[in-house]
Amino acid sequence: LSTNGNVDVEISNGIINANNSRLTNLPAPAANSDAAPKLYVDNLTPAIAFSAYRTASDVFSVTTARKALFNLTAYNVGGYFNTSLARFLPLTSTPRKYLLTCRVNILAPAATGQMFCEIWKNGTALHRGNVENLQAPASGYTTVGGTWFVELNGTTDYVEIYVTGAMAGNKSPVANALEYYFQGAEYR
């Protein structure tokens, strides 16, 4: 299969990926003479990806799980991340798998205890990220985060990020795109 130099093409297990878009339902050539460098495309599946972050101040309470509120997106391919709800809800009509990651940096957590973030699916904790032990006195910041593979049904499933822990006093995260974010992409 030849390309014009502008398209990256990969063929694996009977699936053709061109520029990371899956080409399916391709007719097989009837004879060797029909196997010209042409593609007949019935279906082109776009990629789904987002990067959400927070720019406003925020506070996480001592022991209550609280949703991380991501108010902006750097990109939102497919439009499935809702900044009003801080929620990823891919309405694709078919189940798909996603690689999701988050990071929340907490400013000078001068306390002892633990902090962590969790990914919640449909309002229930699904997986916990790394657990950070806070040490007093602290300067700078402490990072909590995680990376998960999650399957969503494409109709009603959604995911959100929550931050909680067992610590003394409320904690304020660093609010910017480098240190307080939630990202995801469809995994194929």
N, C-alpha and C positions, 0 to 999 in steps of 0.2 A: 504494500500500500504506500503510495507516495503522497507527499504533502507539498504545498506551495511555499513552505518555510514559515508560514504564519500560524499553523495549527500543529499542536503537539498531539500525536495519535498513539494510543496504546491499545493493544488487543490482548485480552486475558480471559480465559474461561468462557469464550464465546460472547463476551461483552466488549464493545468498542467504546473507549473514552476519548473524546476529542476536547482539548482544552478543559478538562475536568467535568465535562457534561456527558452523561451516559446516553449512548445511541442504542436503541433497542428496536425490535421488530423489523430487522433488516432481512429482505428476501435473499435466500441462497441462490447463487447462479445456477441456471439450468444446465449449463455445459461450461467447460473450461474457456471456451471462446467468449462467454458472457462475463467473465471475471475481469472486467475493465476497472480502472481506478475510479469508480463512481460509488457514491453512497446514496441509497434511497432511505430517507429518514421519516419514520412515522411518528416518533416521539422523542423529544429532547427535554430532559429533566434538568431544570436549573438548580444550582447549588443553593443551600440555605446556610446562612452564617450571620452572626451578629457580634458586636462588641459594645456593651453598655457600660457606662461609668457614672460616677456621681461628682458633682462640682459644689454642692451646697453642704453646709455643716450637718452633722448627724450625731446621735448619741446612742450607744448600746447599754442596756441596763445590766444590773448585777447578775441575775440568774435567770431572767426571762428570755426565751428565744424571741428575737425580733427580726423582722424581714429587713434585709439590706435594700435600700431604696436607690435604684439606679435611674437618674433623671434624664440622661442624654445617651445617644448612640453615636459612635464613630462611624459605624456602618451597620446596616440592617437589611441584608439581602433577603428578599421575600417579605419583609415587613412583619415578621412574626414576633419581634420583641416589643412589648407594650411598656413604654416608659411611665405611663400613668399608673400602671399596676405593678411595675418592676417584675414583669413576668414574661417567660418565653412560652408561647402557645403556638406551635406550628400546625396550622390547619391544612394538612396535605391530603387528607382522606385515606391515607394508607399508613401503617406503622413504619417508623423509621428509627434508626439509631443515631445518637448525637454524642459528640465528645464535648463536654462542658467543663469549664474551669472558672474559678473565682480567686480573687485576692483582696484582702482587706488589711490595710496597715493601720494599727492603733497607735495614736500619739502617746508618748511617754507614759506607759501604763505602770505608774509608781504604786504597785500593789502586788500582792501575792495571789496565787490561784491559777486557774486555767481559763483559756479562751479557745474557741473553735468556731468554724463555720460549717453549715450543713446544707445539703441540697434537699429541698422538699418537693415532692411530687404530689400534686392534687391536694395540697394542704396538710400533708403528713411527711415527717422526716423520713428520708430515704437512705442517705449516706452521710457520714461525718467526714470532714476533711482533717487536716493535721491538727493536733492538739498542742497548743503552746503553753508552756509553764511560765507564768509571769513571776518575776523576781523584783522585790523592792530593795533599794530604790532603782528605778529604771530611767534611762534617758533615750532619746531617739524614738524608736517605735518597735512594735512587735507585729509580725506578719502572721495572719491566719489565712488559710486557703485550702483548695482541693481541686482535684481533677477526676471526672467520672465519665463512664459510658452509661448512657441512659436510653432506653427505648420508650418512645412516646407513640400513642395510638393514632395520631393524626386527626383526631376529631375533638376530644375533650381533655386529653392529658396536657398538663402544664407543669413547669418547674420554676422555683424561686430559690433564692439564697437567704438563709437565716444565720445570724451570729448570736452566740450565747456563751455561757461558761459558768464557772464557779469562782467568782472573784470579788474583791472588795471595791465598791464604788463604780460609778458609771464610766464608760470609756468612749472617747471620741476618735473616729477614724480620720485619716488623712483623706481629704476629699479632692481627688483629681484623677485623671484618666490613667495615670501611671501606677497608682497605688490603691484604687478602690474600683474594681471592675469585675464584670461577669461576661464571659465570652463563650461562644459555642459555634459548632459547625456540624453539618450532617456528615456522618461517617458511612462510607460506602465500601 
